[in-house]
Amino acid sequence: MDVDLIFKIAAIGILVSVLNQVLTRSGREEQATMVTLAGLVVVLMVVVQQISDLFELVKTLFNLG
């Protein structure tokens, strides 16, 4: 696992948190929720891509494919 992946996920989390707080304080709770959901989707896409790469590595390692 690459340390850059952890930093990338942490940066997305910090950015989403700041945007969520700004939008909530300005009375835009719906947009804050949408930003949070969008951040979650982005992180999930990154994690799913890494899991896919892991499965490909395992298949290659054990000559399953």
MIDRENMI-846874 format. One record per atom (N, C-alpha, C, O): residue number from 1; residue in three letters; atom name; y, z, x. Coordinates in nm, 4 decimals, padded with zeros to 6 digits. Each point is the difference from the previous one (the first is absolute). Layout:
{voba NUM, 'Ala', 'CA', {Y, Z, X}};
...
This chain:
{voba 1, 'Met', 'N', {-00.1173, 00.0000, 00.0841}};
{voba 1, 'Met', 'CA', {00.1173, 00.0000, -00.0841}};
{voba 1, 'Met', 'C', {00.1241, 00.0000, 00.0890}};
{voba 1, 'Met', 'O', {00.0041, 00.0648, 00.1045}};
{voba 2, 'Asp', 'N', {00.0931, -00.1369, -00.1478}};
{voba 2, 'Asp', 'CA', {00.1210, -00.0155, 00.0770}};
{voba 2, 'Asp', 'C', {00.1043, 00.1018, -00.0454}};
{voba 2, 'Asp', 'O', {00.0134, 00.0267, -00.1194}};
{voba 3, 'Val', 'N', {00.0597, 00.0295, 00.2142}};
{voba 3, 'Val', 'CA', {00.1028, 00.0981, -00.0330}};
{voba 3, 'Val', 'C', {00.1139, -00.0669, -00.0760}};
{voba 3, 'Val', 'O', {00.0677, 00.0646, -00.0800}};
{voba 4, 'Asp', 'N', {-00.0462, -00.1934, 00.1044}};
{voba 4, 'Asp', 'CA', {00.1057, -00.0720, -00.0711}};
{voba 4, 'Asp', 'C', {-00.0226, 00.0017, -00.1506}};
{voba 4, 'Asp', 'O', {00.0961, 00.0020, -00.0770}};
{voba 5, 'Leu', 'N', {-00.2214, -00.0028, 00.0344}};
{voba 5, 'Leu', 'CA', {-00.0307, 00.0053, -00.1423}};
{voba 5, 'Leu', 'C', {00.0491, 00.1303, -00.0614}};
{voba 5, 'Leu', 'O', {00.0558, 00.0002, -00.1097}};
{voba 6, 'Ile', 'N', {-00.0762, 00.1094, 00.1794}};
{voba 6, 'Ile', 'CA', {00.0452, 00.1300, -00.0499}};
{voba 6, 'Ile', 'C', {00.1521, 00.0029, -00.0072}};
{voba 6, 'Ile', 'O', {00.0563, 00.0498, -00.0975}};
{voba 7, 'Phe', 'N', {00.0108, -00.1025, 00.1995}};
{voba 7, 'Phe', 'CA', {00.1456, -00.0038, -00.0011}};
{voba 7, 'Phe', 'C', {00.0523, -00.0901, -00.1118}};
{voba 7, 'Phe', 'O', {00.1008, 00.0314, -00.0633}};
{voba 8, 'Lys', 'N', {-00.1689, -00.1428, 00.0392}};
{voba 8, 'Lys', 'CA', {00.0416, -00.0914, -00.1051}};
{voba 8, 'Lys', 'C', {-00.0093, 00.0673, -00.1374}};
{voba 8, 'Lys', 'O', {00.0916, -00.0110, -00.0815}};
{voba 9, 'Ile', 'N', {-00.2019, 00.0800, 00.0569}};
{voba 9, 'Ile', 'CA', {-00.0181, 00.0687, -00.1276}};
{voba 9, 'Ile', 'C', {00.1009, 00.1136, -00.0138}};
{voba 9, 'Ile', 'O', {00.0541, 00.0219, -00.1084}};
{voba 10, 'Ala', 'N', {-00.0285, 00.0502, 00.2165}};
{voba 10, 'Ala', 'CA', {00.0981, 00.1087, -00.0046}};
{voba 10, 'Ala', 'C', {00.1405, -00.0533, -00.0256}};
{voba 10, 'Ala', 'O', {00.0765, 00.0605, -00.0750}};
{voba 11, 'Ala', 'N', {-00.0423, -00.1728, 00.1364}};
{voba 11, 'Ala', 'CA', {00.1319, -00.0593, -00.0211}};
{voba 11, 'Ala', 'C', {00.0175, -00.0445, -00.1448}};
{voba 11, 'Ala', 'O', {00.1063, 00.0195, -00.0588}};
{voba 12, 'Ile', 'N', {-00.2094, -00.0787, 00.0020}};
{voba 12, 'Ile', 'CA', {00.0066, -00.0403, -00.1401}};
{voba 12, 'Ile', 'C', {00.0160, 00.1231, -00.0887}};
{voba 12, 'Ile', 'O', {00.0778, -00.0016, -00.0954}};
{voba 13, 'Gly', 'N', {-00.1512, 00.1080, 00.1265}};
{voba 13, 'Gly', 'CA', {00.0109, 00.1233, -00.0779}};
{voba 13, 'Gly', 'C', {00.1386, 00.0603, 00.0063}};
{voba 13, 'Gly', 'O', {00.0533, 00.0431, -00.1023}};
{voba 14, 'Ile', 'N', {00.0058, -00.0392, 00.2199}};
{voba 14, 'Ile', 'CA', {00.1348, 00.0550, 00.0161}};
{voba 14, 'Ile', 'C', {00.1019, -00.0844, -00.0749}};
{voba 14, 'Ile', 'O', {00.0873, 00.0535, -00.0683}};
{voba 15, 'Leu', 'N', {-00.0982, -00.1851, 00.0808}};
{voba 15, 'Leu', 'CA', {00.0927, -00.0899, -00.0690}};
{voba 15, 'Leu', 'C', {-00.0103, 00.0147, -00.1509}};
{voba 15, 'Leu', 'O', {00.1017, 00.0065, -00.0691}};
{voba 16, 'Val', 'N', {-00.2235, -00.0012, 00.0179}};
{voba 16, 'Val', 'CA', {-00.0200, 00.0158, -00.1443}};
{voba 16, 'Val', 'C', {00.0535, 00.1346, -00.0460}};
{voba 16, 'Val', 'O', {00.0607, 00.0092, -00.1066}};
{voba 17, 'Ser', 'N', {-00.0823, 00.0942, 00.1849}};
{voba 17, 'Ser', 'CA', {00.0489, 00.1326, -00.0361}};
{voba 17, 'Ser', 'C', {00.1527, 00.0036, -00.0090}};
{voba 17, 'Ser', 'O', {00.0557, 00.0555, -00.0947}};
{voba 18, 'Val', 'N', {00.0107, -00.1140, 00.1926}};
{voba 18, 'Val', 'CA', {00.1466, -00.0028, -00.0001}};
{voba 18, 'Val', 'C', {00.0518, -00.0806, -00.1189}};
{voba 18, 'Val', 'O', {00.0909, 00.0440, -00.0704}};
{voba 19, 'Leu', 'N', {-00.1484, -00.1610, 00.0484}};
{voba 19, 'Leu', 'CA', {00.0432, -00.0819, -00.1137}};
{voba 19, 'Leu', 'C', {-00.0254, 00.0709, -00.1321}};
{voba 19, 'Leu', 'O', {00.0817, -00.0078, -00.0917}};
{voba 20, 'Asn', 'N', {-00.1946, 00.0769, 00.0819}};
{voba 20, 'Asn', 'CA', {-00.0324, 00.0732, -00.1216}};
{voba 20, 'Asn', 'C', {00.1041, 00.1091, -00.0258}};
{voba 20, 'Asn', 'O', {00.0461, 00.0157, -00.1130}};
{voba 21, 'Gln', 'N', {-00.0095, 00.0586, 00.2152}};
{voba 21, 'Gln', 'CA', {00.0996, 00.1058, -00.0162}};
{voba 21, 'Gln', 'C', {00.1360, -00.0559, -00.0390}};
{voba 21, 'Gln', 'O', {00.0672, 00.0551, -00.0872}};
{voba 22, 'Val', 'N', {-00.0261, -00.1642, 00.1512}};
{voba 22, 'Val', 'CA', {00.1296, -00.0607, -00.0315}};
{voba 22, 'Val', 'C', {00.0028, -00.0483, -00.1446}};
{voba 22, 'Val', 'O', {00.0966, 00.0240, -00.0724}};
{voba 23, 'Leu', 'N', {-00.2026, -00.0918, 00.0314}};
{voba 23, 'Leu', 'CA', {-00.0031, -00.0523, -00.1360}};
{voba 23, 'Leu', 'C', {-00.0102, 00.1119, -00.1033}};
{voba 23, 'Leu', 'O', {00.0604, -00.0092, -00.1069}};
{voba 24, 'Thr', 'N', {-00.1350, 00.1130, 00.1369}};
{voba 24, 'Thr', 'CA', {-00.0125, 00.1114, -00.0934}};
{voba 24, 'Thr', 'C', {00.1334, 00.0725, -00.0157}};
{voba 24, 'Thr', 'O', {00.0382, 00.0361, -00.1114}};
{voba 25, 'Arg', 'N', {00.0321, -00.0149, 00.2212}};
{voba 25, 'Arg', 'CA', {00.1298, 00.0700, -00.0060}};
{voba 25, 'Arg', 'C', {00.1053, -00.0819, -00.0742}};
{voba 25, 'Arg', 'O', {00.0936, 00.0563, -00.0569}};
{voba 26, 'Ser', 'N', {-00.1084, -00.1885, 00.0572}};
{voba 26, 'Ser', 'CA', {00.0975, -00.0833, -00.0710}};
{voba 26, 'Ser', 'C', {-00.0405, -00.0254, -00.1444}};
{voba 26, 'Ser', 'O', {00.0657, -00.0764, -00.0707}};
{voba 27, 'Gly', 'N', {-00.1734, 00.1400, 00.0268}};
{voba 27, 'Gly', 'CA', {-00.0382, -00.0105, -00.1401}};
{voba 27, 'Gly', 'C', {-00.0860, -00.1204, -00.0332}};
{voba 27, 'Gly', 'O', {-00.0091, -00.0381, -00.1167}};
{voba 28, 'Arg', 'N', {-00.0527, -00.0217, 00.2135}};
{voba 28, 'Arg', 'CA', {-00.0838, -00.1174, -00.0231}};
{voba 28, 'Arg', 'C', {-00.1459, 00.0338, 00.0271}};
{voba 28, 'Arg', 'O', {-00.0600, -00.0476, 00.0965}};
{voba 29, 'Glu', 'N', {00.0051, 00.1299, -00.1827}};
{voba 29, 'Glu', 'CA', {-00.1370, 00.0476, 00.0191}};
{voba 29, 'Glu', 'C', {-00.1026, -00.1118, -00.0107}};
{voba 29, 'Glu', 'O', {-00.1015, 00.0017, 00.0696}};
{voba 30, 'Glu', 'N', {00.1278, -00.0993, -00.1571}};
{voba 30, 'Glu', 'CA', {-00.0957, -00.1111, -00.0165}};
{voba 30, 'Glu', 'C', {-00.0103, -00.0828, 00.1276}};
{voba 30, 'Glu', 'O', {-00.1094, -00.0359, 00.0435}};
{voba 31, 'Gln', 'N', {00.2251, 00.0062, 00.0157}};
{voba 31, 'Gln', 'CA', {-00.0021, -00.0767, 00.1249}};
{voba 31, 'Gln', 'C', {-00.0635, 00.0823, 00.1127}};
{voba 31, 'Gln', 'O', {-00.0687, -00.0554, 00.0858}};
{voba 32, 'Ala', 'N', {00.0913, 00.1867, -00.0858}};
{voba 32, 'Ala', 'CA', {-00.0607, 00.0851, 00.1023}};
{voba 32, 'Ala', 'C', {-00.1519, -00.0037, -00.0116}};
{voba 32, 'Ala', 'O', {-00.0707, -00.0039, 00.1007}};
{voba 33, 'Thr', 'N', {00.0218, 00.0051, -00.2229}};
{voba 33, 'Thr', 'CA', {-00.1447, -00.0084, -00.0213}};
{voba 33, 'Thr', 'C', {-00.0539, -00.1345, 00.0459}};
{voba 33, 'Thr', 'O', {-00.1069, -00.0069, 00.0606}};
{voba 34, 'Met', 'N', {00.1795, -00.0987, -00.0887}};
{voba 34, 'Met', 'CA', {-00.0443, -00.1332, 00.0413}};
{voba 34, 'Met', 'C', {-00.0005, -00.0133, 00.1530}};
{voba 34, 'Met', 'O', {-00.0894, -00.0632, 00.0563}};
{voba 35, 'Val', 'N', {00.1875, 00.1218, 00.0102}};
{voba 35, 'Val', 'CA', {00.0032, -00.0033, 00.1462}};
{voba 35, 'Val', 'C', {-00.1200, 00.0754, 00.0567}};
{voba 35, 'Val', 'O', {-00.0628, -00.0442, 00.0962}};
{voba 36, 'Thr', 'N', {00.0318, 00.1588, -00.1572}};
{voba 36, 'Thr', 'CA', {-00.1149, 00.0771, 00.0449}};
{voba 36, 'Thr', 'C', {-00.1289, -00.0782, -00.0183}};
{voba 36, 'Thr', 'O', {-00.0847, -00.0022, 00.0892}};
{voba 37, 'Leu', 'N', {00.0695, -00.0615, -00.2036}};
{voba 37, 'Leu', 'CA', {-00.1205, -00.0803, -00.0243}};
{voba 37, 'Leu', 'C', {-00.0083, -00.1190, 00.0951}};
{voba 37, 'Leu', 'O', {-00.1082, -00.0339, 00.0478}};
{voba 38, 'Ala', 'N', {00.2211, -00.0291, -00.0206}};
{voba 38, 'Ala', 'CA', {00.0002, -00.1125, 00.0931}};
{voba 38, 'Ala', 'C', {-00.0391, 00.0456, 00.1406}};
{voba 38, 'Ala', 'O', {-00.0748, -00.0691, 00.0691}};
{voba 39, 'Gly', 'N', {00.1246, 00.1838, -00.0273}};
{voba 39, 'Gly', 'CA', {-00.0383, 00.0543, 00.1304}};
{voba 39, 'Gly', 'C', {-00.1478, 00.0308, 00.0073}};
{voba 39, 'Gly', 'O', {-00.0649, -00.0251, 00.1015}};
{voba 40, 'Leu', 'N', {00.0116, 00.0800, -00.2102}};
{voba 40, 'Leu', 'CA', {-00.1431, 00.0302, -00.0053}};
{voba 40, 'Leu', 'C', {-00.0826, -00.1277, 00.0104}};
{voba 40, 'Leu', 'O', {-00.1008, -00.0035, 00.0706}};
{voba 41, 'Val', 'N', {00.1431, -00.1006, -00.1403}};
{voba 41, 'Val', 'CA', {-00.0727, -00.1273, 00.0044}};
{voba 41, 'Val', 'C', {00.0034, -00.0595, 00.1401}};
{voba 41, 'Val', 'O', {-00.1010, -00.0519, 00.0477}};
{voba 42, 'Val', 'N', {00.2149, 00.0587, 00.0180}};
{voba 42, 'Val', 'CA', {00.0113, -00.0549, 00.1355}};
{voba 42, 'Val', 'C', {-00.0925, 00.0745, 00.0957}};
{voba 42, 'Val', 'O', {-00.0698, -00.0620, 00.0802}};
{voba 43, 'Val', 'N', {00.0693, 00.1951, -00.0886}};
{voba 43, 'Val', 'CA', {-00.0873, 00.0790, 00.0875}};
{voba 43, 'Val', 'C', {-00.1461, -00.0290, -00.0308}};
{voba 43, 'Val', 'O', {-00.0810, -00.0127, 00.0918}};
{voba 44, 'Leu', 'N', {00.0461, 00.0021, -00.2190}};
{voba 44, 'Leu', 'CA', {-00.1387, -00.0303, -00.0363}};
{voba 44, 'Leu', 'C', {-00.0425, -00.1371, 00.0521}};
{voba 44, 'Leu', 'O', {-00.1140, -00.0170, 00.0433}};
{voba 45, 'Met', 'N', {00.2043, -00.0809, -00.0470}};
{voba 45, 'Met', 'CA', {-00.0343, -00.1317, 00.0528}};
{voba 45, 'Met', 'C', {-00.0256, 00.0066, 00.1499}};
{voba 45, 'Met', 'O', {-00.0917, -00.0652, 00.0498}};
{voba 46, 'Val', 'N', {00.1712, 00.1428, 00.0226}};
{voba 46, 'Val', 'CA', {-00.0196, 00.0147, 00.1441}};
{voba 46, 'Val', 'C', {-00.1340, 00.0673, 00.0278}};
{voba 46, 'Val', 'O', {-00.0747, -00.0430, 00.0879}};
{voba 47, 'Val', 'N', {00.0449, 00.1485, -00.1631}};
{voba 47, 'Val', 'CA', {-00.1249, 00.0736, 00.0219}};
{voba 47, 'Val', 'C', {-00.1205, -00.0860, -00.0362}};
{voba 47, 'Val', 'O', {-00.1002, 00.0015, 00.0715}};
{voba 48, 'Val', 'N', {00.1083, -00.0758, -00.1807}};
{voba 48, 'Val', 'CA', {-00.1117, -00.0859, -00.0402}};
{voba 48, 'Val', 'C', {-00.0244, -00.1083, 00.1046}};
{voba 48, 'Val', 'O', {-00.1148, -00.0347, 00.0275}};
{voba 49, 'Gln', 'N', {00.2208, -00.0183, 00.0305}};
{voba 49, 'Gln', 'CA', {-00.0166, -00.1003, 00.1064}};
{voba 49, 'Gln', 'C', {-00.0712, 00.0609, 00.1206}};
{voba 49, 'Gln', 'O', {-00.0859, -00.0644, 00.0602}};
{voba 50, 'Gln', 'N', {00.1205, 00.1863, -00.0250}};
{voba 50, 'Gln', 'CA', {-00.0654, 00.0660, 00.1128}};
{voba 50, 'Gln', 'C', {-00.1468, 00.0286, -00.0302}};
{voba 50, 'Gln', 'O', {-00.0851, -00.0139, 00.0879}};
{voba 51, 'Ile', 'N', {00.0550, 00.0534, -00.2102}};
{voba 51, 'Ile', 'CA', {-00.1394, 00.0243, -00.0389}};
{voba 51, 'Ile', 'C', {-00.0791, -00.1302, 00.0033}};
{voba 51, 'Ile', 'O', {-00.1159, -00.0018, 00.0412}};
{voba 52, 'Ser', 'N', {00.1788, -00.1069, -00.0847}};
{voba 52, 'Ser', 'CA', {-00.0656, -00.1301, 00.0052}};
{voba 52, 'Ser', 'C', {-00.0307, -00.0390, 00.1444}};
{voba 52, 'Ser', 'O', {-00.1085, -00.0500, 00.0295}};
{voba 53, 'Asp', 'N', {00.2032, 00.0728, 00.0593}};
{voba 53, 'Asp', 'CA', {-00.0235, -00.0287, 00.1419}};
{voba 53, 'Asp', 'C', {-00.1133, 00.0853, 00.0555}};
{voba 53, 'Asp', 'O', {-00.0800, -00.0471, 00.0809}};
{voba 54, 'Leu', 'N', {00.0733, 00.1729, -00.1246}};
{voba 54, 'Leu', 'CA', {-00.1082, 00.0877, 00.0442}};
{voba 54, 'Leu', 'C', {-00.1357, -00.0528, -00.0456}};
{voba 54, 'Leu', 'O', {-00.0951, -00.0011, 00.0782}};
{voba 55, 'Phe', 'N', {00.0850, -00.0428, -00.2039}};
{voba 55, 'Phe', 'CA', {-00.1264, -00.0540, -00.0497}};
{voba 55, 'Phe', 'C', {-00.0396, -00.1267, 00.0752}};
{voba 55, 'Phe', 'O', {-00.1179, -00.0201, 00.0289}};
{voba 56, 'Glu', 'N', {00.2136, -00.0643, 00.0025}};
{voba 56, 'Glu', 'CA', {-00.0300, -00.1194, 00.0778}};
{voba 56, 'Glu', 'C', {-00.0497, 00.0359, 00.1395}};
{voba 56, 'Glu', 'O', {-00.0911, -00.0642, 00.0523}};
{voba 57, 'Leu', 'N', {00.1503, 00.1658, 00.0073}};
{voba 57, 'Leu', 'CA', {-00.0440, 00.0453, 00.1316}};
{voba 57, 'Leu', 'C', {-00.1437, 00.0537, -00.0060}};
{voba 57, 'Leu', 'O', {-00.0805, -00.0280, 00.0888}};
{voba 58, 'Val', 'N', {00.0487, 00.1046, -00.1929}};
{voba 58, 'Val', 'CA', {-00.1360, 00.0540, -00.0151}};
{voba 58, 'Val', 'C', {-00.0990, -00.1138, -00.0212}};
{voba 58, 'Val', 'O', {-00.1086, 00.0010, 00.0579}};
{voba 59, 'Lys', 'N', {00.1448, -00.0991, -00.1404}};
{voba 59, 'Lys', 'CA', {-00.0885, -00.1143, -00.0216}};
{voba 59, 'Lys', 'C', {-00.0256, -00.0748, 00.1296}};
{voba 59, 'Lys', 'O', {-00.1131, -00.0397, 00.0278}};
{voba 60, 'Thr', 'N', {00.2170, 00.0204, 00.0510}};
{voba 60, 'Thr', 'CA', {-00.0152, -00.0693, 00.1262}};
{voba 60, 'Thr', 'C', {-00.0831, 00.0825, 00.0989}};
{voba 60, 'Thr', 'O', {-00.0834, -00.0536, 00.0730}};
{voba 61, 'Leu', 'N', {00.1075, 00.1825, -00.0724}};
{voba 61, 'Leu', 'CA', {-00.0693, 00.0885, 00.0934}};
{voba 61, 'Leu', 'C', {-00.1507, 00.0020, -00.0241}};
{voba 61, 'Leu', 'O', {-00.0784, -00.0003, 00.0949}};
{voba 62, 'Phe', 'N', {00.0386, 00.0023, -00.2198}};
{voba 62, 'Phe', 'CA', {-00.1427, 00.0072, -00.0336}};
{voba 62, 'Phe', 'C', {-00.0592, -00.1356, -00.0373}};
{voba 62, 'Phe', 'O', {-00.1123, -00.0060, -00.0500}};
{voba 63, 'Asn', 'N', {00.1856, -00.1025, 00.0731}};
{voba 63, 'Asn', 'CA', {-00.0437, -00.1363, -00.0300}};
{voba 63, 'Asn', 'C', {-00.0494, -00.0123, -00.1443}};
{voba 63, 'Asn', 'O', {-00.1083, -00.0533, -00.0243}};
{voba 64, 'Leu', 'N', {00.1867, 00.1019, -00.0703}};
{voba 64, 'Leu', 'CA', {-00.0371, -00.0049, -00.1409}};
{voba 64, 'Leu', 'C', {00.0535, -00.1244, -00.0696}};
{voba 64, 'Leu', 'O', {-00.0440, -00.0321, -00.1103}};
{voba 65, 'Gly', 'N', {00.1353, -00.0365, 00.1706}};
{voba 65, 'Gly', 'CA', {00.0611, -00.1131, -00.0683}};
{voba 65, 'Gly', 'C', {-00.0268, -00.1233, 00.0663}};
{voba 65, 'Gly', 'O', {00.0447, -00.1054, -00.0452}};
